[in-house]
Amino acid sequence: MSLINIQPWLLRAQREHFALGAFNMNSLEQAQAIVAAAEQERAPVIIQISQRTLEYVGIGNPTLGLRYLARIGTIAAESVSAPIALHLDHAMEEQVLQLMARGFTSAMFDGGDLPFEENIRVTKRLCERAHALGVSIEAELGEVPRADSLGNFAAGGLTDPASLESLNFFHSYKGIWFFRELDLAFLPPISLFDNYEGNIDFFDGYESPFHARPPLKCPIHAHSIPQLPWN
């Protein structure tokens, strides 16, 4: 079948209490494997593309990589009857516009480095365009903690107690308003920490301050699930 807008499936998953898998695709063989598994399980799935994959497939040219991967994703979806969405992770504004024209059905616009008001303006503009084309949009506030190759977090990073105020940012009134005002399909990974009660393993024992749940129920895009306990 054709690539689908994933938002109706996200809302169904929320109502019926199940998760939709988003699997990174770095090669043709992986695309084939993802849709074959979806077909076998009769389950919807999201083919997810990273920025590194764009550069790899495009031989250093992300725009070329986007063109290649749009065709691979489209053909992969058409080869099965299972619902398949094609998602670009951490996209810049121009990339979101390009991917919508190329047939992607989902995108995460990463305006987390922008001032809050500018992030709102750009995200709202992209959402209006995306909704008209049947494309789901995820948007970014703040950032996700990242470790280096040795598993260490940089001083001043989000695991530094002196910098944790930036993580509190999302479950403030601004984060709730951000989601409601822009009619996003789902929330970015940082929201996982707001809704997770207890220590987060890769904080290396630092007590998580995120015990208060925001007064909003919506689909959550949770990265790196194997790092978190299932409860």
N, C-alpha and C positions, 0 to 999 in steps of 0.2 A: 504494500500500500504506500501511498505518498507520505512524506514526512508530516508529522502532526505537531500542532500546538500543544505543549505538555500541560498547560494550566488546568484544563478540565480533569486530567488524570491526577494532578496534584491535589485538587480539591476532593476528588473521590478518595484518594489515599488518606487524606486527613480525616474524612468522615468514617472510613472503614478501618482505620488504624493499621495501615501497612506502609511500607517505604518503596519508593521508586529508585532503582539503581541507575547511577550515572557512571559509566565506565570510560576511562580514557582510551582513546584510539590513536595509535601512533603509526599504524601501517594498514595496508589493505587487508592483510590476514587477520588483524585484530578486529577490523570492522566486520568482516565475514563471521568471525567467531561470536561477536556480540549479538548480531541479529539472528544467528543460528540458535544461540542459547535462548534468546527471547521467544523465538518461534517454538522451540521445544517446550518451554515452560508456559507458553501462552500468556506472556507477561509483557507489559509495556516497558520500554527501556530508553535511556538517554545516552546517545553517543556523545561523549564530551571531548572537546578539542582544547589543548593547552597552547599557550603562546610558543613554547619551545617546539611543539609539533608543527605549528605553522612555519617556523623557520626551517625545521628539518625537511619537511616535505617540499617547501619552496626553495630549497638549496640556498638558504640565507635571505630569501625574499618572502616575507610574511603574506604579502598580497597574492603572490602566486600560489603559496601554500593554501590560502583560503579558497582559491578557485579549485585547486585539485581536490581538497577535502570536501567541498560542497558537492562536487559530482560524485565522489566516492560515497558520501553519506546518503545522497539521494538514491543512487542505484542500490545501495545496501538495503534501504528501507523498502524500495519497490520489489525487492526479491523475496520478501516475506509478507505474511498477513498480520504479524504482530505490530502494535503501535510503536513507532520509532520517532524520537525527536533528535535533532542535531543541535548541539549547544557549544558555543564558544565561551571559554572561561577567561575572566580578567581582560575584557576587550576595551580598547580605547574608543572614543566617540566615533572616529572615522571608520574604525573596524566594524562597529555596530551597524553603521549605515551600509557598509559594503556587504556584510553578511546577510542583511535583510534582502538586499538585491540579488544575492546568490542562492537563496533558498534555505538558509538556516532557519530554524523555527524557535530558537531560544538563544539568549545571550546574557552574560553577566557584564554590565557596564561597571568598570572599576574607576569610580571618581573619588575613591577614598583619600587620595592625596590633595584633592581640591578643597578650598574653603567650603564650609557647610552650605552657604547660600548659593555658591556657584555649582556645587554638586547637585543641589536641588534643581536649579535652572536647566542644567544639561540633561539630567536624568528625566525630568518632566518632558522635555522636548523629544527625547528618544522614545519615551513611553508612548507619547501620542502617535508618533510615526509607527512604532511597533504594533500597537493595538489595531491600527487601521489595516495592517498587513497580516494580522493573526500570529504575531510573534510574541513569545513570552519574554519578559525582562526581569532580571534580578539585578539589584544595585548594591553598591558597597558603601559601608560606613566604617571608618577606621581600618584596621588590618588584623590579620591573623598572626599569632606568635610563630616565628620561624627559627629553627635551630640551624647551626652550621653543620658541616659534614661530621663533626665529632659529637654532635648532640648538645652543643653549648649555645646559650642565648647571649646575644650581645648586651653589654652594659647599656642601660638606658632603654632597652627594648621593653616589650609589653609584659615580660615576666619580672622586670625590675619593679619593686614596690613603689619606687619614685615615679614610675611611668604608668601605673595602673589606672590613673584617672582617665586616660584615653579609652580604656576598655569600658569603664562605667558609662561612657558617652552614649553607647547604643541603647541601653535600657533606660535612658533618661527620656523626658518628654519629646526630645528631638527625634529620637529613633522611632518612637511610636508614631509620631506625626509623619515622619518620612515615609513609612510604609503605607499609611492610610491615604495620604494626600496624593501619592503617585500611583496608587493602584497596581503595585508590583505583584508579580506572580508568586514570588517566594523571597524569603529573607536570606541575607548572606551568611557565610559560616560563622561570623563573629557572634551571631545570635545564639548559636549552640552553647556558648559559654554562659550567656545570660540565663538559659533555661536548664543548665546542668548544675545539680546541687551536689556539693562536695568538692574534694580536691581533683584537680586535673593532672593526670600522671606526668605529662611533659612539662608541668610547672615545677617539677623536681621538689615536691613537698610544700611549695608555697600555697598557703590557704586561699582557696578561691573565694572572692567576695560576692559571687553572683548567686545569692540565695533568693532574692526577690524576683518573682516572675512578672514580666510586664503584662498589663491588662489587655492582651491582644492574642488571639489565636490565629495562626497562619502557618502555611507550609514553611519548613526550615531546610535550607541546603546545608547539610552536615558533612564537612570534609573529614577525611582520615578516620572513618568509623573504627577501624581495628585498634586505634589508640585509646578508645573509650570503652568503659564497661557497659555491657548490654542493658543493665538496669538503670 
